Amino acid sequence: MTFVEPFPDELLSSWLARARPNRNALNEPLHSAYRNSAGQWRHPDVHPTKSMIAELAANTGIAPIQIAELGLCYRYPRIYPDFVAWRYVPSNQPDRACEPALTLRIAWCSRCLAEDYAAGRAAYVRADWAMAAGGFCSQHRWPLIDRCITCGNAHWAMKRSLQGPPRMCCTHCRRGLERAHPKALELEPAAQPIWIMIAAFEAALRGALTGKVPDQFRFNDTSASQLLEETSTICILLAKARSRLGLRDGLFDRFATPALTIGHLCPDEPSSEMPLALASPSLRRCLIAICAAILDPDYGATGLSQSELVVDIWARIVGSIALQHFIQDRLVCSSMLKSKLEAARHRNEQLDRMSSLRNASNTYKSLFRGAA
């Protein structure tokens, strides 16, 4: 095997693809998704096995710890499937023999790839590009995309050239993926405050995935696990809300601005099982923005703020029973979020009473006019 040093922030499969120039590491048995002894799906990019790490270390001369650190579970010890970007639901039902094997949904930052190309460095996949905890590049605060900006194809490959370093290229039109999205360039001057605000919340999520306690000036009395659970639960309850689709669609429309969808008309329908994990980058940014508007006090006037608080709209969408269960779960809901939700519920109850009074008054006036 050709000796290739991994980059510190590289994804394991990306390093294997560079280390084996004539083979596709993503399709090799060594790097295929597998089920553990409990029948649960595992992916080597997320949970590389000790035997795999030892074999790679023996064949490449790279230290085992250096290889192990390319796996997402080593970077983010608290990672679980909801915060990994998947193309399919990672089912843990062994009897579903016909289901497709797990595949990561890789997005990319065109500015990172452009810097690789300009420096004469081989293009490589950053580990964070396989995370569902972010829709922006952590370095450039630049929106991630997962389709070729020329032809819309979602498939790519590393292409080698005699005149330059390997590049990530579209398999359909063969163009390099380091070119910036024209819509993102157009939107950047006005949208940058929004991108910075949401990227800061994504950084807090990544910190929580490492076990770091969130900044208590922003997330008072909130633990790392609570911040993760709150974000995941807010997205799941929002996706599962079916009784008030009009209200839910209105909330999505409020956040599905060009600044977050980067030119797409509207986000996809969120999965009720794993909304963040299965979302496209555009929908992911919308979902994370909604969570930031509810959880992060630093989420200020970013152009997405309107008269009614997002937490009030979300509380009405999910319903009183689901909201009560969420508030009562002390392992999931922090005291700060509990106070926000109880205040939102109180405001919504007042709104409902006022609406009932208006309806009763209109009915009475209608009857009075009819009698006259």
VMD Tcl script that draws the C-alpha trace (Angstrom):
set ca {
  {0.00 0.00 0.00}
  {1.22 3.49 -0.84}
  {2.24 5.43 2.25}
  {-0.05 8.45 2.60}
  {-0.21 10.52 5.77}
  {-3.81 11.30 6.84}
  {-4.83 14.88 7.42}
  {-5.84 15.55 11.05}
  {-9.43 16.48 10.15}
  {-9.87 13.83 7.45}
  {-12.61 11.20 7.29}
  {-11.34 7.61 7.42}
  {-12.79 6.60 4.04}
  {-11.25 9.68 2.44}
  {-7.79 8.69 3.67}
  {-8.28 5.13 2.40}
  {-9.31 6.44 -1.01}
  {-6.13 8.53 -1.17}
  {-3.96 5.73 0.20}
  {-5.18 3.31 -2.49}
  {-4.91 5.29 -5.72}
  {-6.19 2.50 -7.98}
  {-9.07 1.31 -5.82}
  {-12.32 2.71 -4.48}
  {-12.13 2.51 -0.69}
  {-15.84 3.20 -0.31}
  {-16.72 -0.10 -2.02}
  {-14.15 -2.33 -0.33}
  {-15.32 -5.02 2.10}
  {-12.93 -3.61 4.70}
  {-14.84 -0.34 4.70}
  {-18.42 -1.60 4.31}
  {-21.14 -0.99 6.87}
  {-21.69 -3.94 9.18}
  {-23.87 -5.15 12.04}
  {-22.35 -5.73 15.47}
  {-23.09 -8.68 17.72}
  {-26.30 -6.97 18.90}
  {-27.56 -6.65 15.31}
  {-27.06 -2.87 15.22}
  {-25.72 -1.15 12.14}
  {-22.22 0.27 12.36}
  {-20.22 2.22 9.82}
  {-16.39 2.24 9.82}
  {-16.28 6.00 9.36}
  {-18.23 6.31 12.60}
  {-17.16 3.24 14.60}
  {-13.99 1.67 13.13}
  {-13.29 -1.69 14.74}
  {-10.07 -2.39 16.61}
  {-9.21 -5.17 14.16}
  {-9.64 -2.81 11.21}
  {-7.46 -0.17 12.85}
  {-4.76 -2.75 13.63}
  {-4.80 -4.09 10.05}
  {-4.52 -0.63 8.53}
  {-1.73 0.32 10.93}
  {0.21 -2.82 10.04}
  {-0.18 -2.20 6.29}
  {0.53 1.53 6.24}
  {2.94 2.18 9.07}
  {0.58 4.84 10.44}
  {0.18 4.76 14.22}
  {-3.06 3.04 15.35}
  {-4.12 6.06 17.42}
  {-3.69 8.30 14.36}
  {-5.98 6.02 12.36}
  {-8.49 5.67 15.18}
  {-8.83 9.44 15.41}
  {-10.19 9.49 11.84}
  {-13.37 7.81 13.08}
  {-16.21 10.09 14.13}
  {-16.71 8.33 17.46}
  {-13.14 9.23 18.47}
  {-13.59 12.88 17.53}
  {-17.04 13.05 19.11}
  {-17.33 10.54 21.97}
  {-21.02 11.38 22.51}
  {-22.02 10.94 18.90}
  {-25.10 8.87 18.12}
  {-26.97 8.19 14.84}
  {-29.18 11.30 15.01}
  {-26.12 13.52 14.49}
  {-24.53 11.59 11.62}
  {-25.64 12.39 8.06}
  {-27.16 9.25 6.52}
  {-28.77 8.50 3.18}
  {-30.96 5.78 4.71}
  {-32.44 5.08 8.11}
  {-29.90 2.99 10.10}
  {-32.40 0.33 11.14}
  {-31.51 -2.01 14.00}
  {-33.91 -4.74 12.89}
  {-31.86 -7.75 11.70}
  {-34.87 -9.29 9.94}
  {-34.95 -6.50 7.35}
  {-32.63 -8.34 4.99}
  {-33.57 -6.30 1.92}
  {-32.75 -2.89 3.36}
  {-29.76 -1.05 1.87}
  {-26.51 -0.94 3.80}
  {-25.68 2.26 5.62}
  {-24.24 5.03 3.49}
  {-23.04 8.39 4.74}
  {-24.41 11.53 3.12}
  {-21.30 13.56 2.39}
  {-21.59 17.30 1.77}
  {-18.65 19.59 1.09}
  {-17.36 23.11 1.41}
  {-16.28 24.53 -1.94}
  {-13.94 26.99 -0.22}
  {-12.05 24.20 1.54}
  {-11.68 22.37 -1.78}
  {-10.58 25.57 -3.52}
  {-7.89 26.10 -0.87}
  {-6.71 22.51 -1.37}
  {-6.43 23.07 -5.11}
  {-4.71 26.46 -4.79}
  {-2.14 25.01 -2.38}
  {-1.38 22.07 -4.66}
  {-2.76 19.77 -1.97}
  {-4.83 16.66 -2.62}
  {-8.53 17.22 -2.05}
  {-9.92 15.27 0.88}
  {-13.19 14.85 2.78}
  {-13.30 16.58 6.14}
  {-14.86 14.50 8.90}
  {-17.34 17.24 9.79}
  {-18.82 17.03 6.28}
  {-20.41 13.73 7.33}
  {-22.05 15.27 10.40}
  {-25.74 16.16 10.68}
  {-24.88 18.67 13.41}
  {-24.04 21.35 10.88}
  {-24.96 22.81 7.52}
  {-22.04 25.25 7.41}
  {-18.29 24.78 7.17}
  {-16.85 25.29 10.64}
  {-13.81 27.10 9.21}
  {-15.35 29.38 6.59}
  {-18.96 29.76 7.84}
  {-19.86 28.83 4.29}
  {-22.93 26.70 3.36}
  {-22.24 23.06 2.62}
  {-23.71 21.50 -0.53}
  {-24.05 17.89 -1.65}
  {-24.76 18.29 -5.37}
  {-22.78 19.53 -8.34}
  {-23.66 23.18 -8.98}
  {-23.48 22.59 -12.75}
  {-25.59 19.48 -13.36}
  {-27.15 18.72 -9.97}
  {-25.60 15.26 -9.76}
  {-25.07 13.93 -6.22}
  {-22.27 11.49 -7.08}
  {-18.59 12.41 -7.03}
  {-15.19 10.77 -7.13}
  {-11.54 11.65 -6.55}
  {-9.93 12.28 -9.93}
  {-6.19 12.29 -10.40}
  {-4.36 14.43 -12.92}
  {-0.83 14.42 -14.28}
  {-0.76 18.20 -14.03}
  {-2.16 18.77 -10.55}
  {-3.30 17.27 -7.28}
  {-6.31 14.93 -7.00}
  {-9.63 16.76 -7.01}
  {-13.20 15.96 -6.02}
  {-15.10 15.88 -9.30}
  {-18.68 15.26 -10.38}
  {-19.02 11.82 -11.97}
  {-21.54 13.14 -14.52}
  {-20.11 16.40 -15.90}
  {-16.58 15.76 -14.56}
  {-16.22 19.32 -13.27}
  {-14.32 20.04 -10.07}
  {-16.44 20.62 -6.97}
  {-14.26 23.47 -5.68}
  {-16.27 26.04 -7.64}
  {-18.42 28.24 -5.40}
  {-22.19 28.17 -5.70}
  {-23.20 31.35 -7.64}
  {-26.26 31.86 -5.43}
  {-24.16 31.64 -2.27}
  {-21.78 34.28 -3.64}
  {-24.73 36.51 -4.46}
  {-26.29 36.07 -1.01}
  {-23.13 36.23 1.08}
  {-22.98 40.00 1.83}
  {-26.53 40.13 3.25}
  {-26.69 36.57 4.61}
  {-23.36 36.46 6.43}
  {-24.79 37.59 9.83}
  {-27.35 34.76 9.60}
  {-24.68 32.23 8.65}
  {-22.39 33.29 11.50}
  {-25.22 33.09 14.04}
  {-26.32 29.60 13.03}
  {-22.72 28.37 12.63}
  {-22.08 29.46 16.24}
  {-24.95 27.24 17.40}
  {-23.59 24.37 15.31}
  {-20.21 24.84 17.03}
  {-21.98 24.49 20.40}
  {-23.51 21.21 19.19}
  {-20.14 19.87 18.06}
  {-18.67 20.86 21.41}
  {-21.47 18.99 23.18}
  {-20.71 15.91 21.07}
  {-17.20 15.94 22.50}
  {-18.64 16.14 26.03}
  {-17.86 19.83 26.48}
  {-20.31 21.65 28.75}
  {-22.08 24.39 26.75}
  {-21.27 28.03 27.48}
  {-23.37 28.70 30.58}
  {-23.72 32.38 29.72}
  {-25.70 31.28 26.68}
  {-27.17 27.94 27.79}
  {-27.73 28.44 31.50}
  {-27.97 25.19 33.50}
  {-27.81 23.07 30.33}
  {-25.54 20.04 30.11}
  {-23.91 18.74 26.94}
  {-26.28 15.78 26.74}
  {-29.30 18.02 27.29}
  {-28.33 20.39 24.49}
  {-28.02 17.43 22.12}
  {-31.26 15.80 23.29}
  {-33.15 19.09 23.14}
  {-32.02 19.72 19.57}
  {-32.85 16.19 18.47}
  {-36.25 16.17 20.22}
  {-37.30 19.57 18.87}
  {-36.65 18.33 15.33}
  {-38.39 14.98 15.89}
  {-41.52 16.49 17.46}
  {-41.68 19.07 14.69}
  {-41.39 16.39 11.99}
  {-43.99 14.14 13.64}
  {-46.57 16.91 14.06}
  {-49.32 16.02 11.60}
  {-52.40 17.63 13.13}
  {-51.29 21.19 12.39}
  {-49.55 20.91 9.05}
  {-50.50 24.44 8.00}
  {-48.87 25.92 11.09}
  {-45.82 23.70 10.66}
  {-45.46 24.57 6.98}
  {-45.72 28.24 7.90}
  {-42.82 27.85 10.32}
  {-40.72 26.11 7.67}
  {-41.58 28.83 5.16}
  {-40.37 31.40 7.67}
  {-36.92 29.81 7.72}
  {-36.78 28.49 4.15}
  {-35.25 31.72 2.91}
  {-32.66 31.80 0.12}
  {-29.99 32.48 2.77}
  {-30.51 28.98 4.17}
  {-31.78 27.02 1.17}
  {-29.23 28.64 -1.19}
  {-31.64 29.08 -4.05}
  {-33.88 26.05 -3.53}
  {-37.57 26.94 -3.44}
  {-38.37 24.96 -0.30}
  {-36.79 22.33 1.96}
  {-37.66 18.64 1.71}
  {-40.23 17.00 3.94}
  {-38.37 16.06 7.16}
  {-38.15 12.41 8.09}
  {-40.27 11.61 11.15}
  {-37.65 9.08 12.29}
  {-34.41 11.04 11.99}
  {-35.08 14.59 10.74}
  {-31.55 15.96 11.05}
  {-29.69 12.80 10.08}
  {-31.61 12.27 6.83}
  {-32.00 15.92 5.84}
  {-30.41 17.57 2.83}
  {-27.99 20.39 3.73}
  {-30.70 22.97 2.94}
  {-33.31 21.37 5.19}
  {-30.66 20.74 7.84}
  {-29.83 24.45 7.99}
  {-33.53 25.28 8.38}
  {-33.99 22.74 11.20}
  {-30.88 23.90 13.04}
  {-31.96 27.52 12.66}
  {-35.31 26.67 14.27}
  {-33.50 24.95 17.16}
  {-31.15 27.91 17.54}
  {-34.10 30.32 17.65}
  {-35.60 28.27 20.50}
  {-32.49 27.29 22.48}
  {-29.82 29.93 21.90}
  {-30.33 33.32 23.60}
  {-27.64 34.74 21.29}
  {-29.93 34.13 18.33}
  {-30.81 37.75 17.67}
  {-32.08 39.94 14.87}
  {-30.75 37.95 11.93}
  {-33.40 38.74 9.37}
  {-35.33 35.59 10.29}
  {-36.87 37.08 13.43}
  {-40.48 38.17 13.17}
  {-43.13 39.33 15.60}
  {-44.17 35.95 17.03}
  {-41.58 33.94 18.94}
  {-40.49 30.70 17.29}
  {-40.84 28.83 20.59}
  {-44.53 29.83 20.76}
  {-45.23 28.57 17.24}
  {-43.34 25.32 17.86}
  {-45.22 24.73 21.13}
  {-48.55 25.05 19.33}
  {-47.44 22.73 16.54}
  {-46.38 19.82 18.77}
  {-49.51 19.84 20.95}
  {-50.07 20.01 24.69}
  {-49.49 16.33 25.57}
  {-46.17 16.02 23.71}
  {-45.09 19.37 25.11}
  {-45.89 18.30 28.68}
  {-43.92 15.06 28.32}
  {-40.97 17.01 26.96}
  {-41.03 19.51 29.82}
  {-41.26 16.77 32.46}
  {-38.24 14.83 31.15}
  {-35.45 16.32 33.25}
  {-32.79 14.26 31.46}
  {-33.72 15.88 28.17}
  {-35.16 19.28 29.03}
  {-32.96 21.75 30.91}
  {-34.40 24.16 33.45}
  {-33.78 27.06 31.08}
  {-35.73 25.41 28.26}
  {-38.45 24.33 30.68}
  {-38.99 27.97 31.66}
  {-39.15 29.00 28.00}
  {-41.65 26.30 27.13}
  {-43.87 26.97 30.13}
  {-43.91 30.68 29.25}
  {-44.73 29.80 25.64}
  {-47.56 27.52 26.75}
  {-48.94 30.28 28.97}
  {-48.84 32.79 26.09}
  {-50.53 30.31 23.77}
  {-53.28 29.64 26.32}
  {-53.90 33.38 26.58}
  {-54.00 33.60 22.80}
  {-56.51 30.74 22.63}
  {-58.74 32.37 25.26}
  {-58.67 35.67 23.43}
  {-59.53 33.90 20.19}
  {-62.43 32.08 21.86}
  {-63.74 35.35 23.28}
  {-63.54 37.01 19.87}
  {-65.39 34.11 18.25}
  {-68.08 34.18 20.94}
  {-68.44 37.93 20.55}
  {-68.75 37.65 16.78}
  {-71.32 34.89 17.15}
  {-73.35 36.97 19.60}
  {-73.25 40.02 17.31}
  {-74.33 37.86 14.38}
  {-77.31 36.49 16.34}
  {-78.24 39.99 17.49}
  {-78.17 41.33 13.95}
  {-80.31 38.42 12.80}
  {-82.92 39.05 15.50}
  {-83.07 42.77 14.65}
}
mol new
graphics top color blue
foreach p $ca { graphics top sphere $p radius 0.5 }
foreach p [lrange $ca 0 end-1] q [lrange $ca 1 end] { graphics top cylinder $p $q radius 0.2 }
display resetview
